[in-house]
Amino acid sequence: MSNTEREKELRQVQMLGLKLPTDPRWANLAEKELEEILTDHAYCEQKAATSCISLIQGYPEKTEMVKELAPIVTEEWGHFRMVLHEMEKRGLQLGRQRKDEYVNKLLQFQKKGGSREERLLEKLLTCALIEARSCERFRLLSLHIKDEALRGWYHKFMVAEAGHYRLFIDLAKRYNNEALVRQRWNEYLEREAQIMKELELRGDRMH
């Protein structure tokens, strides 16, 4: 990758607020382990739907949030089915769900205890960050893998994840002081960059 391309990637990452771009080798590694990365992708979509359901169940009084998240549940489950269909089309098998070290490390960073409102902020920012990193990685796949059909396919996921990222940030600001959201979001971004440095670069993981 040239210096110009690296600068462009960094600008795109910064637009999502992320502090550290994915190692450019990741997309090539992922393409070499297509069955594995699609398996992980499928479970990520499933867990995204489950996270939205959990927020709705935990905060049913947040009527605006419930209204916003309900269609996301359907969309994320639709994405799960899209990945399954793509795997079937390519003669690939859905493997077992694996431990998601990236998400687990983010969950460990959440502040424990506190009020229900404070816990909601932690959950919303965690979801926003997962969507932002997913968006960045789908963008890499849409640009750098050799399979032209998959490039277009991943572009659609990139657009969807960008919208979900913005939604979670907007919801966090709707239910919390904006200055507090901004401060805590920056703390999450700093921690996420550290996590990215700590994790082994693997082509069989979306994160």
C-alpha positions in Angstrom: 0.0 0.0 0.0 1.4 3.4 -1.0 1.7 6.4 1.4 -1.2 8.1 -0.3 -3.4 5.0 0.1 -2.4 4.7 3.8 -3.4 8.4 4.3 -6.7 7.8 2.6 -7.4 4.7 4.8 -6.5 6.7 7.9 -8.9 9.5 6.9 -11.7 7.0 6.5 -11.0 5.5 9.9 -10.9 8.9 11.5 -14.3 9.8 10.0 -15.7 6.9 12.1 -13.8 8.3 15.1 -11.4 5.3 15.3 -7.9 6.0 16.4 -6.1 3.1 14.7 -6.7 1.7 11.2 -6.8 -2.1 10.6 -3.5 -3.6 9.4 -3.9 -3.6 5.6 -2.8 -7.3 5.5 -6.1 -8.3 7.2 -8.2 -8.2 4.1 -5.9 -10.5 2.2 -5.7 -12.9 5.2 -9.5 -12.9 5.4 -9.9 -13.7 1.7 -7.6 -16.8 2.2 -9.9 -18.0 5.0 -13.2 -17.2 3.4 -15.2 -20.0 5.2 -13.8 -18.9 8.5 -14.4 -15.2 8.1 -18.0 -15.7 6.8 -18.7 -18.0 9.8 -17.5 -15.3 12.1 -19.4 -12.6 10.2 -22.6 -14.6 10.5 -22.3 -14.9 14.2 -21.5 -11.2 14.5 -24.8 -10.3 12.7 -26.6 -12.7 15.0 -25.1 -11.1 18.1 -25.9 -7.6 16.8 -29.6 -8.6 16.6 -29.4 -10.1 20.1 -27.8 -6.9 21.5 -30.6 -4.8 20.2 -33.2 -7.2 21.6 -31.4 -7.0 25.0 -31.5 -3.2 24.9 -35.3 -3.2 24.2 -35.9 -5.7 26.9 -33.8 -3.8 29.4 -35.2 -0.4 28.7 -38.8 -0.7 27.4 -39.6 2.7 28.8 -37.3 4.3 26.3 -40.0 4.4 23.6 -38.0 6.3 21.0 -35.1 3.9 21.4 -37.4 0.9 21.1 -38.9 2.3 18.0 -35.5 2.9 16.5 -34.0 -0.5 17.4 -36.9 -2.7 16.5 -36.2 -2.5 12.7 -32.5 -3.0 13.3 -33.2 -6.4 14.9 -35.0 -7.4 11.7 -32.2 -6.0 9.6 -29.4 -7.7 11.5 -31.2 -11.0 11.4 -31.7 -10.5 7.7 -27.9 -9.9 7.4 -27.3 -13.2 9.2 -29.5 -15.0 6.6 -27.6 -13.2 3.8 -24.3 -14.6 5.0 -25.8 -18.1 5.3 -27.1 -17.8 1.8 -23.7 -16.6 0.5 -22.0 -19.5 2.2 -24.5 -22.0 0.8 -24.0 -20.6 -2.7 -20.3 -21.1 -2.4 -20.5 -24.6 -0.9 -19.2 -23.4 2.4 -20.2 -24.6 5.8 -21.1 -22.6 8.9 -18.7 -23.5 11.6 -19.0 -23.2 15.3 -19.2 -19.8 17.1 -15.8 -18.7 18.4 -14.8 -16.6 21.4 -14.8 -12.9 20.4 -11.8 -11.5 22.2 -12.3 -8.0 20.8 -15.9 -7.7 22.1 -15.0 -9.3 25.4 -12.2 -6.8 26.0 -14.7 -4.0 25.2 -17.2 -5.4 27.7 -14.5 -5.6 30.3 -13.9 -1.8 29.8 -17.6 -1.0 30.6 -18.1 0.7 33.9 -19.8 -1.7 36.3 -22.5 -0.7 38.7 -23.9 2.8 38.5 -27.4 3.8 37.6 -29.5 2.2 34.8 -28.9 5.4 32.8 -25.2 5.1 33.2 -25.3 1.4 32.2 -27.3 2.3 29.1 -24.6 4.7 28.0 -22.0 2.0 28.4 -24.0 -0.4 26.3 -24.8 2.1 23.6 -21.2 3.2 23.2 -20.0 -0.4 23.1 -22.5 -1.1 20.3 -21.5 2.0 18.4 -17.8 1.1 18.6 -18.4 -2.5 17.4 -20.4 -1.1 14.4 -17.8 1.5 13.6 -15.0 -1.1 13.5 -17.2 -3.5 11.5 -17.9 -0.7 9.0 -14.1 0.0 8.6 -13.4 -3.7 8.0 -16.2 -4.2 5.6 -14.8 -1.2 3.7 -11.4 -2.9 3.5 -13.0 -6.1 2.1 -15.1 -4.1 -0.4 -11.9 -2.5 -1.7 -9.2 -5.0 -1.5 -10.4 -8.6 -2.0 -10.1 -10.0 -5.5 -13.7 -11.5 -5.7 -15.6 -8.7 -7.5 -19.0 -10.1 -6.4 -18.0 -10.1 -2.8 -16.6 -6.6 -3.0 -20.1 -5.2 -3.9 -21.7 -7.5 -1.3 -19.4 -6.2 1.5 -20.0 -2.6 0.4 -23.7 -3.0 1.3 -22.7 -4.2 4.7 -20.4 -1.2 5.1 -23.2 1.2 4.4 -25.5 -0.5 6.9 -22.9 -0.6 9.7 -22.2 3.1 9.2 -25.8 3.9 9.8 -26.0 1.7 12.9 -22.9 3.4 14.3 -24.5 6.8 13.9 -27.8 5.6 15.4 -26.1 4.3 18.6 -24.2 7.5 19.0 -27.3 9.6 18.5 -29.2 7.4 21.1 -26.4 7.9 23.6 -26.7 11.7 23.2 -30.5 11.6 23.4 -30.4 10.0 26.8 -27.3 11.6 28.3 -25.5 14.9 28.5 -23.6 15.4 25.3 -20.4 16.5 27.0 -20.4 13.3 29.1 -21.1 11.2 26.0 -18.2 12.8 24.1 -15.8 12.3 27.1 -16.7 8.7 27.6 -16.7 8.0 23.8 -13.1 9.3 23.6 -12.1 7.0 26.4 -13.7 4.1 24.6 -11.8 5.0 21.4 -8.5 5.1 23.2 -9.1 1.8 24.8 -10.2 0.3 21.5 -7.0 1.3 19.8 -5.0 -0.4 22.6 -7.2 -3.5 22.1 -6.4 -3.5 18.4 -2.7 -3.5 19.2 -3.0 -6.3 21.7 -4.9 -8.7 19.5 -3.2 -11.0 17.1 -3.9 -10.2 13.4 -6.2 -13.0 12.2 -7.9 -13.5 8.9 -10.6 -15.7 10.5 -12.1 -13.0 12.7 -14.2 -9.9 11.8 -12.7 -8.0 14.7 
